[in-house]
Amino acid sequence: MAKIIIVGGSLGGLFAANLMHQRGHEVTLLEKVVGSLDGRGAGIVTHPSLMQALTLCGIKTDNNIGIPVDRRVTLDQLGHDIAEMTLPQILTSWSKLYHLLKENLPSHLYLDGKSIKGLDQDEHSATVHCEDGTSYTGDLIIASDGLRSSVRHLLAPNVVPEYAGYVAWRGVCDEHLLSKLSLSTLFETFGFGLPPGEQILGYPVAGLNNNIQTGQRRYNFVWYRKTNEAELVDLLTDADGNYYPQGISPIKVSWKNIATIREAARKTLAPQWAELLEKTALVFFQAIYDVYSEKIAFNRVGLMGDASFVARPHVGMGVSKAAEDAMCLCEVIDQFGANAQALSTYENIRLPIGQKIIERARYLGEYMTEQGQEELKKDLPGIAKRVMLETAVDLSKQLQQS
């Protein structure tokens, strides 16, 4: 049995903690935020590796895990279905996975209010030091502390998030608020819209208290829009003039910017999408970044999940990749023990896969933002089918074999 310290209590860290606890290791998970992280995400596209990881955690993956959708459609600006295809998937929510993983992990293993300020290691162990004066030592430290990872900053300070030039406006709209038009043409599908240089997509997810009953669900949407640096500064500034360069809370997004995006939806998008923007109580955005690592193993400290790579959401692989990272870590620890050799092997396996996911996500993002009006006029159905086929599909086997 090894002693393993995991930094980061979001989905990636919870996957790692649950899997390693199931293997009999002594696990301590450190999360900087006090209290529940619920409400910090929306929809999640599931892939087989994610379901496999849940099963290995001892979590039952029954019909309540999410909402099955078998059809993808693209709507033109008038709201007409101009392309469709069959592609079965199960769509779940960040909240659902968070509760499953958090409740499955013994509560005494999860410590919140633990912000990392330093770490050190030798040939036998590694130690993290927290701002509250506490320190935690283990055979290994696994960092899964997100886009702006404190551990990554200490070990690889030159690896920083790079802004991709656009943002994703997001939200979830209650099913019962929507018109018959939106319910009949969009709600039961994985839907797409392709304004010039932009993209919107969405799919049904569980509603309040993870309810998946008809009438109680929600529709999750993500609208990618080009946004230059000056515009981003404005978006990151609340109605009182406070600027949040590291990211603004959804509840702090200025009502003026929300009014602007709703007006843009009415002018740019199909009526079904515009209705979603209008009737969603909490519309917010996330700036899109790339984090590309050249190294994810540092002797007895390893990076996983978003601490190692952050890919643009077009690939729909963020949570599944974190689950795969966690499973790989368990396998190499089983094979080599909790030591630097295990993490070196983990890096050899997962580093090239993470890099390929980044490249694939950049390709999809650039294709979307560079799409011009004339090209869309020439072959919108053909372009729509290509986008539907390539977005949020399972890349795991393809990447492992290439």
C-alpha positions in Angstrom: 0.0 0.0 0.0 1.3 3.4 -1.0 0.7 6.8 0.4 -0.5 9.2 -2.3 -1.3 12.9 -2.0 -3.8 14.2 -4.7 -4.0 17.9 -5.3 -7.4 19.1 -6.7 -10.9 18.0 -5.7 -12.7 18.4 -9.0 -13.6 15.4 -11.3 -10.0 14.4 -12.2 -8.8 14.4 -8.6 -11.9 12.6 -7.5 -11.4 9.9 -10.2 -7.8 9.4 -9.0 -8.7 9.4 -5.4 -11.5 6.9 -5.8 -9.5 4.5 -8.1 -6.4 4.5 -5.8 -8.5 4.1 -2.7 -10.2 1.1 -4.4 -6.7 -0.4 -5.0 -6.0 -0.1 -1.3 -3.7 2.9 -1.3 -3.7 5.5 1.5 -5.1 8.6 -0.2 -5.4 12.2 0.9 -7.1 14.6 -1.4 -6.4 18.4 -1.0 -8.8 21.0 -2.5 -8.3 24.7 -2.1 -12.0 25.7 -2.2 -14.0 25.3 1.0 -17.3 23.5 0.5 -18.9 21.9 -2.5 -17.8 22.5 -6.0 -21.2 21.7 -7.4 -22.5 24.1 -10.0 -19.2 24.7 -11.6 -20.0 22.8 -14.8 -22.8 21.9 -17.1 -22.9 19.1 -19.7 -20.5 16.2 -20.1 -20.2 14.0 -23.2 -19.5 10.4 -21.9 -17.1 8.0 -23.6 -16.5 4.3 -22.9 -13.3 5.1 -20.9 -15.3 7.4 -18.5 -17.8 4.6 -17.9 -15.0 2.1 -17.4 -13.4 4.4 -14.8 -16.7 4.8 -12.9 -17.1 1.0 -12.8 -13.6 0.6 -11.4 -14.4 3.1 -8.8 -17.2 0.8 -7.7 -19.9 3.2 -9.0 -22.9 1.6 -10.8 -23.4 3.0 -14.3 -27.1 2.4 -14.8 -29.7 4.2 -16.9 -29.7 7.1 -14.5 -26.1 8.2 -15.3 -27.4 10.5 -18.1 -29.6 11.0 -21.0 -29.3 8.9 -24.2 -29.3 10.8 -27.5 -29.0 9.1 -30.8 -29.4 11.9 -33.3 -27.4 15.0 -34.3 -29.0 17.9 -36.2 -27.8 21.2 -37.5 -30.2 24.1 -37.8 -29.8 27.0 -40.2 -30.5 30.6 -39.2 -34.2 30.2 -39.9 -34.4 27.2 -37.6 -34.7 24.5 -40.4 -33.0 21.2 -40.1 -30.4 21.2 -42.9 -28.3 18.2 -41.9 -28.6 15.2 -39.5 -27.0 12.0 -38.6 -27.3 9.0 -36.2 -24.6 9.0 -33.5 -25.7 7.4 -30.2 -24.2 8.9 -27.0 -25.1 9.3 -23.4 -25.0 12.9 -22.1 -24.5 13.5 -18.4 -23.8 16.5 -16.3 -20.8 17.7 -14.3 -23.0 17.8 -11.2 -24.1 14.2 -11.6 -20.5 12.9 -11.9 -19.3 15.2 -9.0 -21.9 13.8 -6.6 -21.3 10.2 -7.6 -17.5 10.5 -7.1 -17.6 12.7 -4.0 -20.1 10.5 -2.2 -18.2 7.4 -3.1 -15.0 8.6 -1.5 -14.8 8.4 2.3 -15.3 11.9 3.6 -12.2 12.0 5.8 -10.0 11.5 2.8 -11.2 14.9 1.2 -9.7 18.0 2.9 -10.8 21.4 1.7 -9.3 24.9 2.2 -5.9 23.6 1.2 -4.1 26.0 -1.1 -0.7 24.8 -2.2 2.2 27.2 -1.8 5.2 25.0 -2.2 6.6 21.4 -2.5 9.8 19.5 -2.1 10.9 15.9 -2.8 13.8 13.6 -2.4 14.4 10.0 -3.6 12.0 8.6 -1.1 9.0 10.9 -0.8 7.4 14.2 -1.8 5.7 16.9 0.3 3.3 19.7 -0.4 3.1 22.7 1.8 -0.2 24.6 2.2 -0.9 28.3 2.9 -2.6 27.4 6.2 0.7 26.0 7.5 0.0 22.3 7.0 2.1 19.9 5.0 1.4 16.5 3.5 3.9 13.9 2.6 3.5 10.8 0.4 5.3 8.4 -1.8 3.8 10.3 -4.8 2.0 13.6 -5.3 -0.6 13.7 -8.1 -1.7 17.1 -9.3 -5.1 17.5 -10.8 -5.7 21.1 -9.9 -6.9 22.5 -13.2 -6.2 25.1 -15.8 -4.1 27.3 -13.5 -2.5 24.5 -11.5 -0.4 25.6 -8.6 1.7 22.5 -8.7 2.4 22.9 -12.5 3.4 26.5 -11.8 6.0 25.4 -9.3 7.4 22.7 -11.5 7.0 24.1 -15.0 6.4 27.9 -14.7 6.8 28.4 -18.4 3.7 26.3 -19.2 0.9 28.8 -19.0 -2.6 28.9 -20.5 -2.7 30.4 -24.0 -5.8 32.3 -25.0 -7.3 30.8 -28.2 -9.0 34.0 -29.3 -12.6 33.1 -28.6 -15.0 32.4 -25.7 -17.8 30.0 -25.0 -21.1 31.4 -23.8 -22.8 28.7 -21.8 -25.9 27.9 -19.8 -28.6 25.3 -19.1 -32.3 26.0 -19.8 -35.2 24.3 -18.1 -37.1 22.0 -20.4 -40.5 23.2 -19.2 -39.8 26.8 -20.3 -39.3 26.0 -23.9 -41.8 26.3 -26.8 -43.1 23.4 -28.7 -40.9 24.4 -31.6 -37.7 24.0 -29.6 -38.9 20.9 -27.9 -39.8 19.1 -31.1 -36.9 20.2 -33.3 -33.9 20.6 -30.9 -34.4 19.3 -27.4 -34.1 15.6 -28.0 -31.0 16.0 -30.1 -27.3 16.8 -30.0 -27.9 20.1 -31.9 -25.6 22.4 -33.9 -25.7 25.8 -35.4 -23.0 27.3 -37.7 -23.0 31.1 -38.0 -20.0 32.4 -40.0 -16.9 32.1 -37.9 -18.9 30.7 -34.9 -20.4 27.6 -33.6 -23.2 26.7 -31.2 -24.0 23.2 -29.9 -26.2 21.7 -27.2 -27.8 18.6 -25.8 -30.2 17.6 -23.0 -28.9 17.0 -19.5 -30.4 16.2 -16.1 -32.4 18.9 -14.4 -32.5 20.1 -10.8 -31.3 17.4 -8.3 -30.1 15.4 -11.3 -33.7 14.6 -12.4 -33.8 13.0 -15.9 -37.6 12.7 -16.2 -39.3 14.2 -19.2 -40.3 17.8 -18.4 -37.7 18.1 -15.6 -34.5 18.1 -17.7 -32.4 20.9 -19.0 -30.8 21.8 -22.3 -27.1 22.6 -22.1 -25.7 24.9 -24.8 -22.2 26.2 -25.7 -21.8 29.1 -28.1 -18.3 29.8 -29.4 -17.6 33.4 -30.5 -14.5 35.2 -31.5 -13.4 37.7 -28.8 -10.3 39.8 -29.0 -8.2 40.6 -26.0 -9.8 44.0 -25.4 -13.3 42.5 -25.6 -12.2 39.8 -23.2 -11.1 42.4 -20.6 -14.6 43.9 -20.8 -16.2 40.5 -20.3 -14.0 39.8 -17.3 -15.2 43.1 -15.7 -18.3 43.1 -13.6 -21.0 45.8 -13.6 -19.2 47.6 -10.7 -16.0 47.9 -12.7 -14.1 45.1 -10.9 -11.7 43.2 -13.2 -11.1 39.4 -12.8 -8.1 38.5 -15.0 -8.0 34.8 -13.8 -11.7 34.3 -14.6 -15.0 35.8 -13.5 -17.7 34.0 -11.5 -20.9 33.2 -13.5 -22.9 35.3 -11.1 -20.5 38.3 -11.6 -20.9 38.5 -15.4 -22.2 42.0 -16.2 -25.9 42.1 -17.0 -25.0 44.5 -19.9 -22.8 41.8 -21.5 -25.6 39.2 -21.0 -28.1 41.6 -22.7 -25.7 42.1 -25.5 -25.2 38.3 -26.1 -29.0 37.7 -26.0 -29.5 40.4 -28.6 -26.7 38.9 -30.8 -28.5 35.5 -30.5 -31.7 37.0 -31.8 -29.9 38.4 -34.8 -27.5 35.5 -35.6 -28.9 32.2 -34.5 -31.9 30.1 -35.2 -35.0 31.0 -33.2 -34.6 27.8 -31.1 -31.1 28.8 -30.0 -32.2 32.4 -29.4 -35.0 31.1 -27.2 -32.6 29.1 -25.1 -30.4 32.2 -24.5 -33.4 34.3 -23.6 -34.9 31.8 -21.1 -31.7 30.6 -19.4 -31.5 32.3 -16.0 -27.8 32.1 -15.6 -25.9 32.8 -18.9 -22.1 32.9 -18.4 -19.0 32.4 -20.4 -15.6 30.7 -20.3 -12.5 32.0 -22.1 -11.0 29.2 -24.2 -7.4 28.3 -23.5 -4.8 25.8 -24.5 -2.4 24.3 -22.0 0.3 22.2 -23.8 2.9 20.3 -21.7 6.2 18.9 -22.7 6.6 17.0 -19.4 4.1 15.7 -16.9 6.3 13.6 -14.6 8.8 15.3 -12.2 10.4 12.4 -10.2 7.7 11.8 -7.5 5.2 14.4 -8.7 2.9 13.8 -11.7 0.4 16.0 -13.5 -3.0 14.7 -14.7 -6.3 16.1 -16.1 -6.3 19.8 -16.8 -3.1 20.3 -14.8 -1.3 18.5 -17.6 -3.2 19.5 -20.7 -6.2 21.7 -21.4 -7.8 21.1 -24.8 -10.5 23.2 -26.4 -13.9 21.7 -25.6 -14.7 20.8 -29.2 -13.2 17.3 -28.6 -15.4 16.7 -25.6 -12.6 14.7 -24.0 -11.8 16.7 -20.8 -13.3 14.5 -18.2 -12.8 11.2 -20.1 -9.1 12.1 -20.5 -8.8 12.8 -16.8 -10.4 9.4 -16.1 -7.9 7.7 -18.5 -5.0 9.5 -16.8 -6.2 8.2 -13.4 -6.6 4.6 -14.6 -3.1 4.8 -16.2 -1.6 6.0 -13.0 -3.2 3.1 -11.1 -1.8 0.6 -13.6 1.8 1.9 -13.5 1.8 2.1 -9.7 0.6 -1.5 -9.6 3.4 -2.5 -12.0 6.3 -0.5 -10.6 5.2 0.7 -7.2 4.7 4.3 -6.1 8.0 5.7 -7.4 9.6 7.8 -10.0 9.8 4.9 -12.5 6.0 4.6 -12.4 5.5 8.2 -13.2 8.1 8.1 -15.9 6.2 5.2 -17.5 2.9 7.1 -17.1 4.5 10.1 -18.9 5.6 7.9 -21.8 2.1 6.6 -22.2 -0.1 9.7 -21.6 2.1 12.6 -22.8 1.8 11.9 -26.6 -1.9 11.2 -26.2 -2.5 14.6 -24.4 -0.5 16.4 -27.1 -2.5 14.8 -29.9 -5.8 15.8 -28.2 -4.5 19.4 -28.0 -3.7 19.3 -31.7 -7.0 17.8 -32.6 -8.9 20.4 -30.6 -6.9 23.3 -32.2 -7.8 21.9 -35.6 -11.5 21.8 -34.8 -11.3 25.3 -33.3 -9.5 26.9 -36.2 -11.8 25.2 -38.7 -14.7 26.7 -36.9 -13.4 30.3 -36.5 -12.0 30.5 -40.0 -15.2 29.5 -41.7 -16.4 32.3 -44.0 -19.8 33.4 -45.2 -19.1 32.5 -48.8 -18.0 28.9 -48.0 -21.0 28.4 -45.8 -23.3 29.5 -48.6 -21.7 27.1 -51.0 -22.1 23.9 -48.9 -23.7 24.5 -45.5 -25.1 20.9 -45.3 -21.8 19.4 -46.2 -19.9 21.5 -43.7 -22.5 20.7 -41.0 -22.1 17.0 -41.5 -18.4 17.3 -41.1 -18.6 19.3 -37.9 -21.2 16.9 -36.5 -19.1 13.9 -37.3 -15.9 15.4 -35.8 -17.1 17.1 -32.7 -17.2 15.4 -29.2 -16.5 11.9 -30.5 -14.5 9.2 -28.8 -10.8 9.6 -29.8 -9.3 7.3 -27.2 -8.7 4.2 -29.3 -7.7 6.1 -32.3 -5.1 8.1 -30.3 -3.7 5.1 -28.5 -3.2 3.2 -31.7 -1.6 6.1 -33.7 
